[in-house]
């Protein structure tokens, strides 16, 4: 039966396409089993055959296409085999192909599968050699569809390499080729959209590349160029002239990276034109330029006349009706492009030894004319420059949009890579988006691999840091006598002065030390107060700051020192929030210039050993964090707390208690901070009831003072959580002392954090949610465990026991709170409930922005935070 | 080798060509054949083509052929080859080429 309709003809073609695809598909499947050694053996065998047959294939290509120069086609075949092999023989393309130990990352290769490849008429055998070897190296199957005018030579090359590969053990059918026929073009169209094709690898004319990209398949399509080459006055002129001739005559100009228009500095115009002429080029007169243009440019399309592609210069002159007047062969036809360059008919790609040129009077003009050519059909492809002036080269390469910008070398052979430079050897030149391509690479094996990245979990950097010198016993304030300082600036509060602490400090400072005092710091000062302190400090020109007071004073002193040492810092910039301490954008100073001595007079914040400073700004608090905020010296002298009123003693003790609990369950908790947090909790439960009975007890004041510092070290490294976020919000909004605000949310925080979170926190240092176990451990550590007759009980394994321990912990906190008389809910803080309820959206928003929330063991959702604020209102009942 | 009512045959080493014992079993009218790939180390294109053709013959003679204990490297060959009948023999529930089973 004769196929009469297009549909019937397509059906027959589709059956052929199915046949090609099926064998390629099976080969691709089998190829997945091959090792690197298998692949390298096959590639070696293919390369050997290609090298041995390079002359024969070149001859065949030349005879079939009547284009180019056989000698140059031999070189192209050798570039596609010998040079390519040299570059890829030691490269890994199977399994793990690259390791990045410092990143805990490996890259592995996965074949792409079935590649449908098209080869051009200008490089019919070298392109097939190149793509076949690349396919083998990457374990892909490849089906070639050659240009109709070059199908015999292309298919012969494919067959030769396939047979060599097969003999070396390659899978049957991994290379195949579409037989030459009058329906080859239609068959190629059908194959481009065939479901079994994984990648289209198109090299050739613009239309074909466009069709590849329009197929809906992943495509590597590389098409036409229009190479500008700028010859600057600093160039070695004779050498530049010769290399341009070498390049433009290479295979009679069929290489798409070859020079198309020269942009020549007028200063060297005579010299270079003389060189061209001396070396056998023909320089056209303006009238002759039109004759050449009429011959080599298709007036209907504006593109080159394909009949003259790859033809010798003399034949082109003959076609143009020009007699060179010389009996020696013409190498290149040079055409001055007069008038508006952008509209000149010869300012396009001419794959033949016809070369346009213009003279320019400056580097700027040279680059601009180069851009005219670059953006006239060759964007992203290739450009060239001859210059010795590095500044000119840099300006040119910055301006030009080309995947390869060849310097002081022939652009055609230079573009191939591996011969004149270390570019990847290729016969396919990616042009990037400028040329409608996906890559600017010299396309090669890496473009035919699916890269599998296997990142291992990164080692999360955890450090422990605290104040360098800590003096801890009652009476340790005497250490001030040995302090190395000539001028001290004491920052304190009016209270410290009244309680006699300021005098204690002044009496102990070295005799020759000049002392200035700033005692205007009230609780939770605003930044304006800190700025006033900085002004006073600048006048005093002190080398040491002594912070004497509670948490607010110590926090403020840290900022005073920071802005005193580094006045150019911007508070808004350093206060920018961050997710991960190791990746935050703010840059703090590495070293401080002024010594900071912290002497806490309350047992609460632990600020003397933390890198934090909390600052009140309007109705919210902002937290600054950096090691540079750590004081240099901390003096933990319980004598300074003996006269502390009960209410402040209790408030600050509950602040420390909150620190211990939040640091314990924090996502940044470590064995180091756990130990500190647990011991701080134990000391608070031991000391606070005794201090309530006997406020003057130095022994228990000392234990409580130590507890606050230990808890400070814990939060200084593990940070806090949702309890602090909520307390900051309420404290700032209703002017509630920090410890008191913390206590109001303590029990609800434990209840919330003991439940499996609605949303886990995605942070690499916290691979397992264990907040409930941590609370149980705390209860166990402070002696709330059940009687020893139940030796087998383990809170790690027994959930019911764990829950009982957590309840015991909550009850113990409740009992301590009631004993101390501290409010344990918002309703007990004296806040108007109506105002509080109205403020809930604002409080929630403030808490959600708080840095403290980042290290909570569960990801607190806004609805949950709002609910926690709401539930904190009623009078707290003893947990059951 | 017989397992329950099925005849079980091990495909050992490299499957480079047709396996006569399997072909004979199907030709003899066996109704249920199990091919155990646990010791199979490689499959060539010819091996794949034989599997497909053998499954076609089995289907014609109403015999059921199942592939079991398939190493991942071999199973990946089946997945990349996208041969429907082979995937069904691996236990794929339908003829969807992209469905997964086994």
Contacts between the chains, C-beta under 8 A, distances in Angstrom:
chain1	res1	chain2	res2	distance
A	23	B	45	7.5
A	25	B	80	7.7
A	25	B	81	6.3
A	25	B	82	6.4
A	26	B	45	4.8
A	26	B	48	5.2
A	26	B	49	6.9
A	26	B	81	5.6
A	27	B	45	5.8
A	28	B	80	5.9
A	29	B	48	6.7
A	29	B	76	8.0
A	29	B	77	4.7
A	29	B	78	7.5
A	29	B	79	7.9
A	29	B	80	3.9
A	29	B	81	3.7
A	29	B	82	7.9
A	30	B	43	6.5
A	30	B	44	5.9
A	30	B	45	5.2
A	30	B	48	6.7
A	30	B	77	6.2
A	30	B	81	8.0
A	32	B	73	7.5
A	32	B	76	5.5
A	32	B	77	6.0
A	32	B	80	5.7
A	33	B	42	5.6
A	33	B	43	7.3
A	33	B	73	5.8
A	33	B	77	6.3
A	113	B	80	6.9
A	171	B	44	7.0
A	171	B	45	5.3
A	172	B	44	7.2
A	172	B	45	4.1
A	172	B	46	6.8
A	173	B	45	6.0
A	196	B	82	7.7
